[in-house]
Amino acid sequence: MFNFKYHPFISIIFFSCILLFGCETGKEAFPDAEEILSTFKVAEGFQIELMAVEPLISDPVAMEIDEQGRMYVVEMHGYPLDKSGSGNVKLLTDTNGDGIMNHSETFASDLLFPTGVLRWKKGILVTDPPNVLYLEDTDGDGIADIRDTILSGFAVSNPQHNFNTPILGIDNWIYISNEPAVTAKVYTEEFNDLGSEVRFYGKPNGPVLSQNARGQRIRMKPDELKVEMTSSRGQFGQTYDQWGRQFLVSNSNHTFQEVMQASYLNRNPNLLISHATESISDHGNAAEVYPITLNPEYQLLTDLGVFTSACGSVAYSDGLFPSEYENTIFVAEPVSNLVHVDKITETGAAFTASRMFEKKEFLTSEDAWSRPVNHYVGPDGALYVVDYYRRIIEHPEWMGEDVIQSGTIYDGVDQGRIFRITPKGTPAAQWTTNLDMVALSDQELVELLGHENAWYRRNAQRLLLDRENPEAIPLLKEMVRSGSSALGRLHAAWTLEGMNALSSDLVVQLLHDPIPGVRENAVKLSETFLKDGEIQRALLALHSDENARVRFQLMCTLGSLDTPEANQARDAMVVQNVSDSWFQVAALSAHNPRLANLLETSIGNFNENKRSYQEFIKRIVSMISAQNDVSSIKTLILRSLGWKDQSNAELPAAILEGLVQGRRSIDYKSAAFEAERNALLSTVFTNPFQSVRQASLSLLSHMGLPKGRSTQKAKDRSLSIIKDLKAKEDDRVFAIQLLALSGDDQSYDVLKNMLVPNESIRIQRVALQAMHRLKGQEFVSYLIDHWPSLAPGLRDEAVRMLLSGEPSIRMMVEALEKGVIDPSAIPWRQQVGMMAQANDELRKRSRDIFSQKVTDADKKELLDKYQEATEPKGDPVKGLAVYKAQCALCHQIGGENGTAYGPDLATIQNRKRASILKDILDPGLSIADGYDLWEVTLKNGETKQGIIGSETSTSINLRILGSEDEVISREDIERIQAKNISVMPAGLENMIGVEDMMNLLAFIKKIK
C-alpha cells in the first residue's frame, strides 16, 4: 500500500501534474453533462443545469458574479493538508452566448487556503488566511496585477475552521465569518498557528483587534480604516435576509441568528451575557437529513444521517422561485451530498427555521463524490450550487490512519462543478453575455435598488457608493420619499448613509413607513440623529409597533438615548415583551438602564408573568450589585427579608439570588453589612418561604456570619435541630448548612457523628459538605482514611471534594497509587473529572491509574475483545439504562436526558457501530470541534476548567463538569489556556462490559 505522508515538495509536484496534465486520481474518466445531472434529484418543479465544470474549474469553494457577467471562482486545492500555496481564483466567461461558462483564466494563484471572494471597488477581496487580499486586473488581460494585503492576523488553523465568506452588508460594512482556531491534535506542525493581532496591513496607527479577533466574526470598512469584532462567531458561511438580519452556520448547527449587535452589548460592561446568538431550527441542532447517496463512503468519525458539515448558507428572496421560497435559507451538507432548505419566520426578536420538506431535501445526489459546499444567488434569481467534488471531504485530523495512508484523500482534486437551479422551463442564463452595469447611468442604478432580485439591489448600491457622484444624491432622496418599492426605499436610504448624505427628515419618513422591515432599518439609521427632537418623537411613537422586530430594534436603539420619554418608552416595551428574554437583555444593555426603576416595574407586574419576571429581576439585581452601591444592596436585602405576600415568594428569592450572582464586585465581608448578616441569619430559621431561606443562606455563605451573640444563638439552635431526629429534613439541612459557616471544632465533631447509616443520604451528603467547608485540607485526610466506611451514595460527593483543589487532588492520586483506595471504587463520573483535570502531571498520573497505560497493542486487543458488541443486535431498553448510568453525566440525546457537556449523542446515531465503539474506547483519537478543555485563571488566583460554550466581547460562558455554567467577565480573567486534551477519558471499558456495550450501541442507533 502506498504510504501517504504529507510533504510540501511532493505536494507541489502532485498539484502541478493535476493542473497541467489532468492526470487521473482514482476516478473513472470524466462523464458527460447528462450523466452528471442524472445523479441528482431536485425538488419538484425545479430543474438543474451545469454552469461550469472541470477542467475549467476544480475544487471550487466560493463564487462571485460581477457587474459585467464575469464569474470569479475560488479554488482550494490545498485542502486538507497542503500548505504550498496551490489555491487559485479563476475568472470564467461565456464566449459563445449559450449561458454556460466555457472560458477560464487564472485570475490569481499562489493562495494558501482561500475561503471566499467579494467584488469590491475595481477588483475582488479574497479571504486567504492569515490575510484579506485585494486583487485587481488593471490591464484587462484577466489576470490580477495588483495584489495588496488589506487585513492580516487571522489564524491558519484547520482549513474548515479558517475565516471566510466576505459579504457586503446592507449597512455598507463588509462582514467576514470567523471562529476560534481549532487546536490540532494530530497535524500540529501544519495547523497550530493561532493567529496574531488583527490589523490593517501597513497601517501602524490603525485599529487593532485581539489575536484572531478572539474567534469572533469581524466587520470592516477598509476605506475608513474601521474594523470591529461582532458579537458572534460562525463557521463556513454567513448570510443576511432582505432586511439585513444575519444568519450563521456551524458544522452541526445548520442555522442560527445573531440577535444582539456588539455595539449594544459593549455599551454597558455591567451586563454579562454569554452569547448574542440564538439557534432557530425548530427541528433541532444536528437535525436529521435525508440523503439518497449510492454506496456512500464515510470516514471513522463522520456523523451520519444528521447535519455534521453544514456550510455555505444563503438567504433567498429573489423573485424567480415560487412565492413559498421567499424568506428561505439554503444550507449545504457535503458529507451527505445534499442541499437543505428552511423557511424563516419571525417569532419575536428571533426567528424560527422550519423544514420546507418532510423527510426529503431540496437537492440530493446519488454520487458519493458530490460535495455541495456553498451557494450563490445570481442576477437571474437562480440558485448556484458550488460542488467541491471530492472522494473524501473529512479532514485527516478526524479519520482513520488506514485512509490517510491509502493515498486517496486528494481524489477529485482535478474536478469540480457549479450547478444552476431554476424553476422548470426557465431559459438558459442571459447575464453571461448581456450584463453590463458599468454602462448604466446613476438614474438606472438607483432604479435597480428596488429590483426584486437582491443581487441587483446590492450591486447597484455598491456601484453607487464606489462612484460617489453627488448628482446621484437627489435621485436617491427621491427614491426614499416616493419609491414604490419598499426595498428600493431601504437600499436608497442605506446608500445615502454610505455617502454621508442621509438627512433626518428622510429617516423620520422611513420611521412611518408601512413596511415593518423598512421601519426596523429606519430605527438603526436614526442612531446618527438621536439628538434631533423630531427623530426622538418619531422613534417614541413606535414603542407599541405591531411588529416585534421593530420594537426590539427600538429597544436596542433607545438604550443610547437617556431622556424621560425614552426611559418611559423602554419601560413600557419591557413590560409588553418581558417573556422574550432578548427584550430583557436589550433593556439592560442601555447606557443608563435605570435599574431601580426597572426593578420597581418588574415587582409591580410580577403577577402577570412570574417566570419571566423572576429571570429579569435576577438580571437587574445582579447589575445593581455590580455598581457596588452598599446602600442599594442593603435596601434590597432588607426588602426581600420583609416580604409578606405568600403568593409571590419567588420574588424576594429572585432578588437575593440576583445579589449572589452579582457578588463579583461587592465586598460582602465588609462591616457595613453587619445588620444585614443578622437579618439573614434570623431569616434562615423564621422565614415562611423555603426559597427565601435557601437564598438567604446562599448569600450568608459569601458574607459570613455576624459577630456577637446572635451567631452563637443560631449555632445553638442549629445544633438542637440537627440532633432532633423528628425535625423536618429541610430544617435539619438548613441547620447543617448554617453550622458549616460557624467554623469551630464543636460543630465539626457533631457533623462527624451524622455520617452513620441511620441518617438519610441527603443528610450525610450535606454533613460532608459542611465538614469540608469547616476543615478544608484537614478533612481531605479524614475522607481518605475513612473511605471504606463511606456509603456508595456519598463517594461521588467525597471525590468531588477531593477534586476541589490541587493539594487534595494530589493526596487522592497518591492514595490511589498506593492502593489505599481501589480505583474501581471511584465512580465513573468522578474518574472523568480526575482524568480531565487541568494539572498536566496529575492528569497523566490519573490516566495511568484508570487506563493502566494502554498501549497501541492494548487498544487493538481491547477493540478485538469488544468486536462482538458491533453486531447489529442488543437490547435498546437495557442500553438506555447503560446510557443513564455511564453517559448522561456528560452527554444529552437530542438536547435532553443528561448534561450538555460533551457532544450530543444524537449526532452520532447514524455512524457505524465500529466507529462509535472506537471513539468510546479510544477517546484520545480525536476531540470533537468545540469540546477542548480550557483552563481559565482569574485575577484573584482562582483557576477553573471546562468547555467554553460561547463568548461575547465582555464575557465567556464556561461549562463546568458537574456544575452549573459560569458566565465570567473578561475583566476578571488573567489567562485562558487550551489544555489540548479530550474531556472524555479512556477507561470506559472498566465500567461497561461487552454485553452492556452492545446494548448501549443498540440504544444509540435507535435514538429518535
N, C-alpha and C positions, 0 to 999 in steps of 0.2 A: 504494500500500500504506500502511496506517495505520502511522505511525512511533511505536512504543511507547517511551515514556521515562517512567521512574518519577517521580512527583511526589506527595507526601503529600496535597495538597489534592484532586487528581484522584482519588486512591485513596479518599478519604472519600466523595466523591460517588458513585464507582463502586460501592462496597460498600453504600451507602445504597440505591441503585437496586435492587441484588440482593435485599437483605434485606427491603425494604418492598414492592417491586412484583414481585419474582420475574422480572425481565427475562431474556430469553434470552441465552445466552453461547456460541452456536455449536453447541449440541447440539439435536437434534430434540425435540419435545415429550415430556414425561415418560411412560415406558411403564408399563404396569400391573405388578402384582407377578408375575403368571405369566410375563410377558415377561422381567422382570429375572431370575427364578430359572432360566429356560430357558437362560441363557448359562453356567450353572455346571455343572461336573462334580465330584461329591464322591465320596470313597472308597466302595467297595461296602459296603452295609449301613447307610449313613447317609442322612439327609435334611437339606435346607437350607430355612430359612424366613426371611422378612423380619420383623425385630423392630422396626425403626424406619427411616423413610425420609423424604427431603425431601417437603414443606417443614418437617417437624418439626425436622429437623437438617440441617446442611450442613457439609462439611469436618471431619468428626469425626476425632480422633486418639487419644482415650482415653476410657474409661468407668469408672464405678463404680456398684455397686448397694448401697444402704444397707439397714439392718435393717428398714425399712418397705416395701421393694419399690419404692423410687423409683430411677430411673436418672439419674445425672449424666453428661453427655456434654460433653467438651471440644471446642470448635470452633476450629480455627486457620485463620481466613480470610486472614491476612496472608501466609502462605507463597506465593511465595518472597521478595517484596521490600517488602511494605507494613508500615511501622512506625507506622502511625497509631493503633494500639490497637483493631483490629477484632475481636479474639478474644473468645469468649464461653464461658460454661458454661451448658448447657441442662439443665433439670430435666424429665424425661419421666415420665409416669404413664399407666397403663391405666385409663380411666374406665368402660369398658363390659364389662370382665372377659373379653375374648376372648384374652388372653395376648399382645397386641400393643400397643405403645405408641401412643397416639393423641392425647395432650395434651402440650404443650410450653410451658414458661415459661423466660424468660431469667433464670437464677439470678444470673448476674454478667456484666458486659460490660466494655468498655474494657481488655481484656487485650492484651498485645503479641504474644507468640508462645507461648501456653500449651501445655505439653507433657505434662501429667499431672495426675491427680487421685487423692486418697486420702481416704476417710471418716475423720474424726478428731474426737474429742470430739462436739460437737453440730453440727458443720459439716463442711467439707472443707478439705484442703490442696491448693493448686494450684501447680505449678511454672510460673512465668511470668518468664523472665529479665528482670532480674537477681535476682528475688526469689522466695522461697517465701511464698505468701499463705495466710492463714486467712480463710475466708468462712463466714458463718453467717446463717441466717434466724431471727430471734428472734420474729417475729410470725406465722409460719405462712402468709405470702402467696406463698411460692415464690420470693421474691426476697431475696438476701442483703442485710442491712442492717448487718452488721459486716464490715469489710474491714481486716484487720491484716496488717502485714508481719512475718513470723517471722524469716526469714533473708535476707540480701542479700549482694551482691558477686560473683555469677556473671557470666560473660561473656555479652554479647549478640552472638553470632557468627552464622555461617550457621545458619538455624533447624534444620537437620537435625543439627547438632552441639551444640546447646544442652543444658543439663542437663534431666533429665526423669524420669518414671516413679517417683514416690514409692511405696514399698511398705513395709508394716509387717512386719518380720521376726518369725519365731517367737521371737526373743530380745528382743522388745519395743523394738528400735531401728527407727527409720524410715530406710530406705536410699533414696538418690537417685542415679541414674546420672549420670555426668558424664565428660567427656573434655576434652583441651586445646582451646582455641579455635582454629578454623581461620582463618588469616590470609587475608583476601580479597585477590584479585589484580585483580579487575575492579570489584566493588562495595565499594570501600574505604571510602567515606563511610558506607555503611549497616552494614557488618559488620566493623569493625576495633576494636570495643570488647572488649578482652581481659579485662575484669573488674577487680575490686579485691579487697582482703582480704574473706574471707567471715566474717561475724559475725552474731550475733543483733541484730536491729534495735532500737535504743533501749536496748541493754544494754551500756553502756560498760565494765563490769567483766567481761563475759562472755568466753568463749574466742574466739580469733581464728585463722583459718586463712590460709594464704598466698593470693596472688592466684588467684582462680578455683579455689581448693583444689588448685593445681598440676595441674589437669586430672584429678584423681582423683575417684572416687565418694566420697560422704560418707555418714555416718550421724549421726543426731541424736536426742536426747530433749529436745524443747523445754521440757517442764515442769521438767526438771532443769538447764536451760541447759548441755547437753552436746552437743558437735558434734566429730566426728573425721573425718579422711581415712581411707579404707580403703586397702588395698594394691593396688587395681586400678582400671581405668577401663573405661567401656563407652559405647556409642553410644546408640541409641534403644531402650530396653527392658532389662529385667532380670527375673529370676525366681528362685525357690528351690523346691526339691522338698519333699516332705512331712517330711523330716528337717532342713531348713534349709540344705542345700548350695546355694551361689549360682552361677548360670549367667548369662553375659553375651552380648552380641551386638555386632557391628560390621558395616559395610557388606558386606564380602566374607567375613568370618569369622562364620558363622551360629550358632556356639555354642562358647563357651569357658568355662572354670571358674576361679573364684578359689579357689586351693588353700590358700594361706597367708594368715592374717589379719594385719593390720598390727600388732596388739598383740604378736604373736610375733616379727615381724621387727624391731620397734623396740627390743626389749629388749637386743639385742647389736649395737652400732654397728660392731663389727669384722667382722660378717658382711655382705659385699657381694654381693647377687644383683640381677640386672637386672629380674626380673619375678616376680610372685607368681601368675601365671595359667598355664593350660595349654590349648592348643587340643585339643579332644577328638574332633572329627569324624574318623571313620575313612574318610570319603570326601573328605577334604581341605578346605583353605580354598579359597574361590572355587569351591565344589563345583558340579557341574552341576545344573541344574534343568530341568524338562520342562513348559513352558507349552503351552497349546492356543489361544492368542490368535489371533483372526482379524484380519488387517490391523493388526498392531501398529505403533505409531508411536514410534520410538526417536530419541533425540537424538544429537548428534555424538559424545559421549564415553561413551555407555552401553555397558556390557559385557553382551553378550547370551548367554543360554544358561547363565549361571553366576550365583551369588549376587553381586549388586552393590549391593543396597539392603536387606539383611536387617535386620529390626527387629521389635519387639513380641513378644519371646519369652515363652512362658508354659509352665510345667511342668504336666502333667496327671497327677493320681492321685486322681480324684474320684468313682469308683464307677459313673457312668452308662454310660460307654463299655465295650465289651468288655474282658476282662481283659488282652488283649495291648497295650492302650493305657495300662495302668498304667505309670508311670515313663517317660513320653514328654515331649518338648518340641516345641511348635508354634512355628514361626517364619514371619513374613510376608516375602514378596518382592514388593513392589508394582510394581517395574519389569516383572516378568514375570507379574503378575496371578495370583499363586498363594499358597498356604499349604503349607509343607513340614512334615513331622513326622519326628522321630528317636526311636529307642529309646535310653534311657540305661542303661548298665550299669557297675557298679563294676569297676575294673581296678587295684586298689591304692589309693594316696592319691587318684588322679584317676579320671576316668570315661571311658567311650568312648560316643560318639554314633553310632548306625548307622541307615541308612535303614530305614524301615518298608516302603517300596515301591521296587522297582527300575524306573527309567526312567518313573516317573509320580509324581504328587504327591497329597497328601490332598485339596486343593481347588484347582481351576483354573477360569479363566473365559475364555470366548471374547471377552468385552468388553474392548477395549483401554483403556477408561477405568476399569475396576475396579481399585482400588488398596488392597488389604488392608494396613493399617499396624500393627494392634495386635490383641490378643486378650484375652479375659477369660473366666474360668470362673465361671458363675453359681450361684445357690443350688440350681438343679436339676441341676447337673453338666454342663449344656450348655456347648459352646464358642461364645462370642460373638465374631464377627469384625467388626472396625471397618474399614469401607471408606471411604477418603477420597474416592474417586471424582472423579478429575480427568483431563483430557486429558493433561496433562504433569505428571510427578512429579519430574523432574530440576530442579535449580536452575540458573538462568541463568548462574551462575558457570562452569558446565561444559557449555554448549550453544552452538550456532551463533548468530551475530548475526542471521541471517535469521529464526530462530524468535522471538528476543526482540522483533524489530521487527514480527512478524506480529500481535501483539495477542492471541495465543491462550493465553498462559501462565496465565491465570486461568479458562480454560474449565472449567466444572464447579463453580465456587465456590459456586453455589446448590444443590449436590446432595451427597448422602452417604447411606450406608446402614449399618445394623448387622444382621448375619445371625445366626441361631441354628442351630447344627448339633447334631443328636442322632441316636441310632440310629433306624432306621426303625420307625415305629409309636409313637414317643414322643408323648404328647399335648401340647397347647399348654401354654405356661408357666403355672404356677399361682401362682408367687411374686408376680406383678404385682398381685394383689388380696388374697391371704390371708397375706402375710408381715408379721409384727409382732413382732419380737424384743424390742422395748421393753417389751412387756407380760409377758415371761417372768420367772419368778422366778429367783433365783440358782441354785436347785437345777436348774431346767430348763436354764439356761445351762451349768452345769457338765456336765450330761449331754451337751450338744451338743459339748463338747470332744472327744468320741470319735466324732463323726459321720463317716461315710465320705467326705463331701464337705468339702474343705479350706475352702470358703467359710464354712460354719457353724463349723468349728473356730476359724478365725482371727477371725471376728467375735464369737463368744462370748468368746474370750479378750480382745478389745479392750473389749467392753462390761463385762466383769467388772473389768478394770483401771480403766475410767472410773468405775464405781460405787464402787470402793474400800470395799466393805462388809465389815467384819471378820467378819460372820456367814457369809460365803462361804468363809472360810479353812478351817474344819473339813471342809466339803464337798469342797474341793479336795484336802485332805490324804487324805481317804478315797478319792478317785479315784486318787491316786498309789499308795496302798497296795494297793487291791484292784480297780481298774478293769479290766474285761475287755478294753478296747481299748488297744492299745499307744500309739496316737496320743492317746487320751484321757489316759493317764498322762503322756505327753510334754507336752501342752499344759497340763495341770493344773500340772505342775512349773514350767513357764516362767511361768504366770500367778502362781503363788506367788512366784517370783523377782521379778516385776514389782511385787508388793505388799510386797516385803521380808519375806515370811513363810515362805520356804523354810528348812527345817531340815536339818542334816547327816544325821540318821537317814534322812530320805526320800531324800537323794542316795545314801547307801550302798545303800539298797534298789534304787534305779534302776541303780546300777553292776552289780548282779547280775541285771538284767532279762534275760529270754530273747531279746529282740529287739535285734539289733545297733544299729539306729538309735536306740533308747532309751539303750543303753549309751553310744553316741557322744556324745549330748547330755548324759548324766549326767556324763561326764568334763568337759565345758565347765562345767556347773553346779557342779561340785566346786571350781572355782577360787576361789570365795569362802571355802571352808573348808579350804584346803590345810594349815593348821596343826593341824587335827584329826587325831589319831592314827588313829582308826577310818577316816576318809576316806583317809588315806595307805595304810593296809593294803588297803583295797578297790581303790584305784587300782592298786597294785603287782600285785595278783592278775590284772590284765588284760594284763600285758605280753606274754603269749603268746596273747591272744584270737584266736579263729579268724577274726575279721573284720579286714581290713586298715584300713578306715576307723576302727575303734575304736582299733587300735594307733597309727595316725597321729595321731589326736586326743590320745591318751595321750602320745605323744612330744612334741607341742606343749605340752601342759599341764604335764608333768613338768619342762619347761625352767624353770619358775618355782619349782621345789622342789629345794633343794640339800641332800640328805641322802645318806648312803652307800647306803641302799636304793634311793632314786630314781635315783641315778647308776648303780648296778648294773643296774637295770631298763632304763635308756636304752641302756647299752652292749649289753645282750642284744638289744634291739629293733633297734639299728642293724646288728648282725651278721645278724640274721634277715631284715632288709629292705633291705640295702645296695644291692641292684640297683635299688631305687626311689629316684631322686635326691631326691625330696621328703622321704624319711626322713632323708637326709643333711642337707638344709637344716634340717629340724626339730631334729635333734640339735645342730647348730651354733648354732641360734638361742637356746639356753638362756642364762640369766643367767651361769651358770658351766658352760660345756660340758666343762671338764676336758680341755683339748685334748691334753695329753701322754698322758693315759690313752686317749683315742680313737685317737691315733696308734699307740700300742702295740697296741691291739686290732686296728687295721687291718693293721699289719705282721704280727701273729700269724696273721691269717686271709687274708692276701693271696692265697695259692694257690687259695682257694676261689672267688674271683671277681675276677680280676686287673683287668679293665677298670673295674669299679665301684669297687674299692678304690683304683685309680690316681687316679680322679676325686676320691674322697673325701680321699685323702692330700693332694692339691694344695690342696683347700679348707682342710683342717686346718692345714697348714703356713703357708698364706697368712695365716690368722688368728693363728697363733703369731707370725709376723713382725710383724703389726700391733701386738702388745704391746710390741715394741721391747726385748725381753729379750735383751741381747747374749750372755749365757752360753748361753741356749737355742739361739740361732741358730748360734753357734759349734759347739755339740754336734751339731746337725743336719747341718751341713756335713761335719764330720769323720766322722760316722757314715755318711753317703752315700758318701764317698770310700773308706771302708774296707770297703764291701760286697763280699762274696766269692761269694755264691750266684749263679752264672751263669744259673740257671733263672728268676731274678726280677730281671733287670737293669732292668726298668721301674720297680721300687720306688724305688731310690735316685735315679733320674732324676726321678721324681714329686716327691720331697722337694725336690730342687734347683729344679725348676720352680715349686713352691709358694713357695719363698723369693723367686724372681724376681717372681711375682705379688704378693707382699706387700711389695714393696720401697718402697712409698709412705711407710711410716712409719719406715724404717731409714736411718741414716747409714752407708751401706756404705763411704764414703770414710774412715771413722774408722780411726785407727791400731790400734784394738782388734782389727781383723780382719786384721792383717798375717800372722799364721801361717796363717790360712785362705786368704789370697791365694796364699801359697807352695804350699799343698797343692793348691789348684785348678789352679794353673799346672802343677804336675807331672802332675796327672790328665789334662790335655789331651793329653799325649803318651803316657801309660803305661796309662791305664785300659783294660781289655779290652772295656768296653761303650761302643759308639758313642753311645748315648743319654745316658750319663753324661758322656762327653766333651763332647757338644754342650751339655748343660745346664750343665756347669762353665764352659764358655766364655761362655755367656749370662750367668751370674752374675758372672764376672770383668769383663764389659763394663760392669757397674754399679759394681763395686768398684774397678776399676783394678788395674794390675799392682803387685806388691810392689816394695819398694825393694831395692837391693843387687844382688849378682852373679847371683842366680837369674834375674832378668829378662833380663840380658844373655846368660846361657846359653840361656835359652828363645828369645831373639831369634836368636842364632847358629844354634840348632838349626832354627828355623823357616826361616831363610834357606837352610840346607843342604837341607831337604826341598823347599822351593819350587824350587830350582834343579835338583833331581834329577827329570828328566823321566820316569824309570822308577818313581818313587814312586807309591803308590796315590793316586788322585784325592782320596779322602776325607781322607787325611793332608795333602795339599797344601792343601786347602780349610781345614782346621783351622789349618794353619801361616799361611796368609794372614790369616785372621780374628784370630789371635793377634798377628801382626805389626801389624795395624791399631791395636792397643791400645798399642804402644810409643811412637808419636808422635815419630819422628825423620826427618830428611831422607834418610838412607841407605835406610830402609825404603820411603819414597816412591819413590825412584829405582828400586829393584828392582821395585816393583809396576808402574811405568810400562812397564818392559820386557816385562811379561806381556801387554800389550794388542796382541798380534800374532796373525795368522791361524792359526799352528800350535798355539796354545793353544785348548782347548775353550771354548765359550761360557760354560759354568759357571765355569771358572777365571777367565775375563776378567771376568765379572759380579762375582764375589767380589772380584777385584782392584779393580774400580771402587768397590765399596762401601768397601773398606779405604782407598783413596786419599781418598775423600770424608771418611771419619772422621778421617784424618790431617791434611788441609789445609783442610777446610771451604770457606770462601768463595773462597780462592785456587784451589781445584780447580774451582770453577764456571767461572772464566775459562778454565781448561785445557780443560774439556769443550766450551765454545763454540768455542774456537779449533780444536779437533781434531774437531769434529763430522763433517766429510766422511769421516774415516777410521774412524769408529765402525761396527762391523758392525751390520746391522739388528737382530740379536738383542740388542744392547746398548743401543739407543737408548731403548727404553721405560724401562730401568733408569736411564739417564742423565737422562732427563726427570724421572723420579721424584725424583732428587737435586736437580734444578733447581727442583722444586716444594717442596722441603723447608723453605724459609724465604722471607720476603718479599724480602730483598735479592737472593737468587738468582733468584726469580721475576721481579723487575724486570729483571735482566740478560737473562733468557731472552726476555722480551717485547720488549725493545729490540733484541735480535739478530734476532728475527722481523720486527719492523717495518722494520729496515734491510736485510733480505734476506740477512743473514749466514747465517741458517738458513731454508730454504724451508719454509713452513707445511705443505706436503704431505708433508714428511719426518717430521713428528711423528705417531706412531701415533695412531689414533683414540682409543684408551682414554686416552692422555695428553692429547689435546685436551679430553676430558671433564673431566679434572682441572683444566686451566687455565681452562676456561670456567665451572667451578663453584667457583672459589676464593672465599675469604671477603672479600678486599680489593675494595671496590667499584670503585675506579679500574682496578686491574689486571684484574679480571674483565671490565669493559667493553672495555678495550683488547684482551683476548684474544678476546672475542666478535667484535669488529670484524675482527680478524685472520682468524679462521676462518670467519666467516659473511659477510664482505665487506659489512657494513652493509646487510643485506637490508631493503628497504622493503616496504610492503604490495603495491605493484605487482610487486616482485620475487617475493614469495611467490605471487601469483596466477600469474605466469609459470612459477614453479617447479612449482606444482601442475598447471598445464596440461601442462608437459613430462613429468610423471610419470603423467599420466592413463591412459596405456596400461597401467601397472602394476596398475591396479584391475580389469582384465579378469579374469574367472574362469578363468585358466589359469596356467601357470607350473609349475615342477618343485619339489615339496616337498623332494626329496632335495638338490637344489642349494641350496634355501632354508635347509636345516639348516646347510650349510657357511657361508652368509652370516651366519646367526644366531651360530654359534660364533665367527666372526671379528669381528663388529661389535656384537653384542648381549649375549653371555654375560658380558662384564665386569660389567654392572650388573643383569642380569635372569636369572631362572630360569624354567623351564617346569614348572608343577605341582610346585614345590618341589625341582626337580633341574636338573642340567646348566647350571650357571652360578653367578653370585654374587647373593645375595638383597639387592641394594642398592636397586634400583628395583622397581616393581610386577611381580608375576609375570605373564608374558605369556599364561598360560593364562586370565587374567581378561578378555582382550580378543579371544579367538579367534572369538567369535560376532558381533563388531561388523562393520559393513560395511567392505569394503576401503578405500573412500574415507575413512572415518572414521579407520581405523588409519593410513593414509598421511598424512593431515593432521596427526595427532598426532606422527608421526615427523618430518615435515619442518618443523613449526612447534611445537616442544615448549613454547614460552612461552605457548601458547594457554591452558594450564591446568597446574596442579600437582596430581597425584593426592593424595588425602587421605593424610596421614601421611608424605609424601615431600618436605616442605620441607627446605631446607638450614639447618642451625643452626651457629652459631659458639659454642664453649664456651671461655671464658677461665678458666684456672686461677689460683689464688692465687700460684703460683710464676712467673707471667708467660707460661706456655706457652699456645698457642692451638691448638685442634683444631676441625675442621669435619666434619660428617657428618649423618646422619639419626638422630634419637632414636627408636630402635626400641621401647624400653619404659622404664618408670620404676618405682621403688618409693620409699618415703618416705626411703630412705637413699642411693640411687644412681640413676644413669641408665645405659642401655646405648646407646653411640654407635656406629653403623655407619659405618665409615670406608672410603671407596672404596679398593680395592686393599690393604686391610689387615684384620687380624682385628678383630672387635668389641672395644670397650673398655668395661669397667664402671668408671665414675668415681664416686667418693664425693662426695656433695653437700658434704661438709665441705671438699673441695679446690677447689670451684668459686667463682670470683669473680663471673662473669656468664654468662648464657645469652641469646643473641640470635638471633631468626629472621632469616635473610637474604632471605626473600621471593623466592627465585628457584628455578627448576626445576633439579634436579641433572642433568637431561638437556639438553645444549646443542644449539643449532642447528648445521647444517653437515653432517649425516649424508649429504646428497646428494653431498658430496665423496668419500665412501667407498663409496657404493652406487649403481651405475648403474641405469638403468631396468629392464633385464632382471633384474639381481640383486634389485631391489626387488620385481618381480613374483614371483620365486621365493621371496623372504622372506615375502611376504604369503600365498602358497600354502602355505608351511610353517606359518605361524601359524594359518591357517584349518583346518589338518588336525591340529593338536595333539591328542593323546589322553592 
